[in-house]
Amino acid sequence: MARLAGRVAIVTGGARGIGRHYSQALAAEGARVMIADVADGSDLANELSNTYGANSVASQVTDISNEQAVKALVGATIERFGKVDVLVNNAALYSSLKEQKFQDIDVEVWDQVMSVNLRGTFLMCKHVVPHMIAQNYGKIINIGSGTPTRGVPWLLHYTTTKGGVIGMTRAMSRELGGHGIRVNTLSPGFTMSDSNINNNPGHVQTARSRCVRSNAMRRRRIWSGRWCSSPRARATSSPARISRWMAARRICDQRRLNSQHDVRTQTLAKAFSPSSERVDLRRR
Ligand SMILES: NC(=O)c1ccc[n+]([C@@H]2O[C@H](COP(=O)([O-])OP(=O)(O)OC[C@H]3O[C@@H](n4cnc5c(N)ncnc54)[C@H](O)[C@@H]3O)[C@@H](O)[C@H]2O)c1
């Protein structure tokens, strides 16, 4: 029997991007799925219904930042499937956002990102949770991101909301655990979802090079991967003195490695010598 047979799931942002794969995977595991997205998910719903059984997947165009729309969505899900067991809060403004310095972010764009990514997630929980409490069962999966923990730059509005999602999840899980409702965050790494590729061509390149360049503290790296942080190194200022100091360090390190190598070679030779030889050695 499929693992989620008899369960009902709502997937926000489930019509495209990564959310499309969540909808497909849940349907494949036997769940009945409601796809909620600002984009029309009816083609996907029909495709999945044809594959996994009629009446198994539905869709409703929904803006999760709008409370009336969220209420209507939850009502439609209850009417169609009778309950809600699983909520995947995946919808977010992400791939359509352009990377920019935070000083250049318009206040309207900031508010829009907050209203979808945070208010939308909150509203979905607010209107689904009473049904979960009534049945003393529920799973809420809030889609986070690694951006707040890594401090990914050029998307401050987005990164801030994903940090908020993590906080919301932790606090909500404590409020709802007693009702048999589990709340967790799932934080994917950078993913080349179809919407990411279409909306942000070249995103991988820019994200990679910007992250490397944006170390909070630029420190000078020297040979052999050490940070140039010793008091002696800081005291040296002229390039000639630095290179003399580096040459001296290189010689010292090489000598140390050579002597360690000798000791290690002798120890290994002893360890792997035939036991008769070792006995002989001990006797001598
Ligand atoms: N792609 C990545 O590298 C990556 C990494 C970490 C986390 N994530 C997260 O995964 C999720 C999906 O990302 P994606 O790459 O598919 O990007 P995406 O921007 O395509 O996904 C967002 C989905 O939400 C929908 N949506 C947007 N505004 C909405 C609204 N107001 N109401 C309802 N639906 C709305 C979009 O139509 C889309 O289907 C997002 O929460 C994103 O933050 C993505």
The ligand as a MOL file (V3000), in Angstrom:
LIG
                    3D

  0  0  0     0  0            999 V3000
M  V30 BEGIN CTAB
M  V30 COUNTS 44 48 0 0 0
M  V30 BEGIN ATOM
M  V30 1 N 15.4210 26.8460 -6.1200 0
M  V30 2 C 16.2430 26.9480 -5.1000 0
M  V30 3 O 17.4690 26.9860 -5.2680 0
M  V30 4 C 15.7080 27.0120 -3.6930 0
M  V30 5 C 16.6110 26.8470 -2.6270 0
M  V30 6 C 16.1200 26.8910 -1.3250 0
M  V30 7 C 14.7680 27.0960 -1.1040 0
M  V30 8 N 13.9170 27.2620 -2.1670 0 CHG=1
M  V30 9 C 12.5020 27.4560 -1.8640 0
M  V30 10 O 11.7670 26.4400 -2.4960 0
M  V30 11 C 10.4890 26.9560 -2.8820 0
M  V30 12 C 10.2930 26.7510 -4.3790 0
M  V30 13 O 11.3230 27.3840 -5.0860 0
M  V30 14 P 11.4070 27.3580 -6.6950 0
M  V30 15 O 12.8420 27.2540 -7.0530 0
M  V30 16 O 10.4840 26.3530 -7.2410 0 CHG=-1
M  V30 17 O 11.0240 28.8480 -7.0790 0
M  V30 18 P 9.6830 29.5100 -7.5650 0
M  V30 19 O 9.8690 30.9630 -7.3870 0
M  V30 20 O 9.2980 29.0920 -8.8890 0
M  V30 21 O 8.5950 28.8740 -6.5920 0
M  V30 22 C 7.5770 29.5780 -6.0930 0
M  V30 23 C 6.2290 28.9940 -6.4310 0
M  V30 24 O 5.3120 29.7470 -5.6410 0
M  V30 25 C 4.3060 30.3010 -6.4850 0
M  V30 26 N 3.8730 31.5690 -5.9010 0
M  V30 27 C 4.5140 32.7580 -5.9230 0
M  V30 28 N 3.7860 33.6850 -5.2940 0
M  V30 29 C 2.6640 33.0660 -4.8490 0
M  V30 30 C 1.5260 33.5160 -4.1350 0
M  V30 31 N 1.3750 34.7780 -3.7480 0
M  V30 32 N 0.5460 32.6160 -3.8590 0
M  V30 33 C 0.6790 31.3180 -4.2530 0
M  V30 34 N 1.7270 30.8570 -4.9440 0
M  V30 35 C 2.7120 31.7300 -5.2380 0
M  V30 36 C 4.9610 30.4430 -7.8360 0
M  V30 37 O 3.9770 30.5180 -8.8720 0
M  V30 38 C 5.8190 29.1870 -7.8910 0
M  V30 39 O 5.0540 28.1040 -8.3410 0
M  V30 40 C 10.4730 28.4010 -2.4380 0
M  V30 41 O 9.9040 28.4990 -1.1470 0
M  V30 42 C 11.9370 28.7560 -2.3640 0
M  V30 43 O 12.1420 29.8030 -1.4680 0
M  V30 44 C 14.3600 27.2270 -3.4400 0
M  V30 END ATOM
M  V30 BEGIN BOND
M  V30 1 1 1 2
M  V30 2 2 2 3
M  V30 3 1 2 4
M  V30 4 1 4 5
M  V30 5 2 4 44
M  V30 6 2 5 6
M  V30 7 1 6 7
M  V30 8 2 7 8
M  V30 9 1 8 9
M  V30 10 1 8 44
M  V30 11 1 9 10
M  V30 12 1 9 42
M  V30 13 1 10 11
M  V30 14 1 11 12
M  V30 15 1 11 40
M  V30 16 1 12 13
M  V30 17 1 13 14
M  V30 18 2 14 15
M  V30 19 1 14 16
M  V30 20 1 14 17
M  V30 21 1 17 18
M  V30 22 2 18 19
M  V30 23 1 18 20
M  V30 24 1 18 21
M  V30 25 1 21 22
M  V30 26 1 22 23
M  V30 27 1 23 24
M  V30 28 1 23 38
M  V30 29 1 24 25
M  V30 30 1 25 26
M  V30 31 1 25 36
M  V30 32 1 26 27
M  V30 33 1 26 35
M  V30 34 2 27 28
M  V30 35 1 28 29
M  V30 36 1 29 30
M  V30 37 2 29 35
M  V30 38 1 30 31
M  V30 39 2 30 32
M  V30 40 1 32 33
M  V30 41 2 33 34
M  V30 42 1 34 35
M  V30 43 1 36 37
M  V30 44 1 36 38
M  V30 45 1 38 39
M  V30 46 1 40 41
M  V30 47 1 40 42
M  V30 48 1 42 43
M  V30 END BOND
M  V30 END CTAB
M  END
